[in-house]
Amino acid sequence: MSDQTHDQQGESRTFPPDPDFAASANGTADLFDAAEADHEGFWAEQARTYLTWSTPFTQNLDWSNPPFATWFADGELNACVNAVDRHVEAGRGDKVAIHFVGEPEGDSRDITYAELHEQVQRAANALADLGIGKGDTVAIYLPMIPEAAVAMLACARLGAPHSVVFGGFSADALHSRIEDAKAKVVITADGGYRRGKPSALKPAVDAALDHDETSVTDVLVVRRTGEDTAWNDRDTWWHEALERAAPTHEAQPVEAEHPLFILYTSGTTGKPKGIFHSTGGYLTQAAYTNAIVHDVHRDTDVYWCTADIGWVTGHSYIVYGPMTNGVTQVMYEGTPDTPDQGRWWQIVQDHRVTILYTAPTAVRTFMKWGAEIPARYDLSSLRLLGSVGEPINPEAWLWYRRTIGGDRTPVVDTWWQTETGAIMISPLPGVTTLEPGSAQRPIPGISAEILDDEGKPFTTPEQVGYLVLTKPWPSMLRGIWGDPERYKETYWSRFGPEYYFAGDGAKYDADGNIWLLGRVDDVMNVSGHRLSTAEIESALVSHPKVAEAAVVGASDETTGQAVCAFVILRQEAVAEADEPGEGEALVQELRNHVAKQIGPIAKPRQILVVAELPKTRSGKIMRRLLKDVAEGREVGDVTTLADSSVMDLIKKGMDAPASD
Ligand code: PRX
């Protein structure tokens, strides 16, 4: 990692804040002192500054029963009122909340806060008509269309926790998430537009509900593509339900600790974890970080976060943070290369976007496509760039700043997780001297350390350890839905109950900046999407021809990591796979099987059929060695293998064709 801070010319470059930017930045140096002086008081002040409470709180943090925290517990508020109603009440109803850009060219519309207000009220009434009330869960499976935000906010209005499932997940993945959360209603669409054509969504919902028992009574269907779709008794068109519903709805204040949403994320086992978040603490930190890190200025900025609503970034930095701050934002439905590779830059130019928040994988893709593409557009409106989801290598960071940011804008690399709810480690663009490739320091109010194997904190530069968070924070997960033991075990047992174990490796550099070095557990990060090796392995072994499978995340220039699978076939399938041409067909079959079980994002880049897997004498698969093979490296120490010749056999098979 030692050359991480050097760009292609071998220069080490840092970027002090621009004085003009600093002069009007929301995030200032004194926040660090204030948070240091009084951690809880600091957060209470943010909760009062950024939010409107229907019952003001008097309690701050309660950490008497770790790891179960409460924040602002005797206060009451409604997240939708904070994100929508109060802007309208303050006379800003005509302000654009969302510049929606559909993928088909010309398919755009602007939605003001007043329009959003009416939509969320009608949607809340429509959901209430279906029997949804406080504490009921609702699953949302939608493309990137404004209705996704409306659906989430309507749930929040009723105190009904939503569980958004990414539209790229399969029917099976959707089914298990619906049932785990016992959702009563699913909100979906006939489809959305992707890569220039309609892509159906509703059939996956139908398949997900095609089981003997389901908790779901009703499905609301947004008409987006107008394509024919099968219809069931439980289905209602969204637009018809909203038209029928009353246009006004009294929002229900909930206790600060009332769960706002559940979001499933991959862990180290095959079963995804339903991470759930509170209302008051979560919203406080989502709004605060959007203000101090993204530096949103309500009256002048046009903000664009390119994440999908199905991931936590879409929750915190499309819906809850920016809308609570009353900003104007862009929402784009489709892919960056439709109709051509300039689509994003066309959008920035058309809407005069000032703040862009995206993922390193996107930046690296644009680098590959070439600087001449963004150069055709006027990107001079941009004043801040952000990155999230995986480490951004210094070359990509520098390219982003130079090519997209006109060598002018700060770039903030923000580290956080589904579990943390909001940004935790990041530069403040008006304060921090930027170090390309590093997320740098915990933001004001957050405390982190790096521990060695024994759990001792260290500050020695370049020594690699484990990132932990040392103080509770308002937007921390409140648990794993229905599984408090797994919550304790996963996050609070590795280094004892005071340390939240993030699962990421990290180190300090000589200047005390934190460098995130990727996961230390069996979680992969593919294009910023979190995938579990165990989940893909169990998808593979559910195929009748597979006896055993091992999955590793191998480095990939564009996607960060790529899924590589090693499978042992069942006896009867071995002979068949040896037939000419059959091996490749089988690999395709297995890749498609994973896509069907989990979703296309989990499709292995490469599947290698092997006779044996490298195992220790106690039978544990040595993924480290498989990773060496998948990354084309010299295989590491094999002395603990039960049979050291296994690796030679696997390496020989490595010339098997990779498929897309
Ligand atoms: O490994 C870290 C990586 O993404 C993981 C969290 O994934 P998820 O819950 O899906 O949330 C992604 C969006 C917040 C982390 O454990 N990660 C996220 N941001 C960064 C990062 N790794 C390095 N640098 C980052 N800025």
Boltz pocket constraint, residues with backbone or C-beta under 6 A from the ligand:
constraints:
  - pocket:
      binder: B
      contacts: [[A, 265], [A, 312], [A, 313], [A, 387], [A, 388], [A, 389], [A, 390], [A, 391], [A, 392], [A, 413], [A, 414], [A, 415], [A, 416], [A, 417], [A, 418], [A, 419], [A, 425], [A, 439], [A, 502], [A, 503], [A, 504], [A, 516], [A, 517], [A, 518], [A, 519], [A, 525], [A, 528], [A, 529], [A, 530]]
      max_distance: 6.0
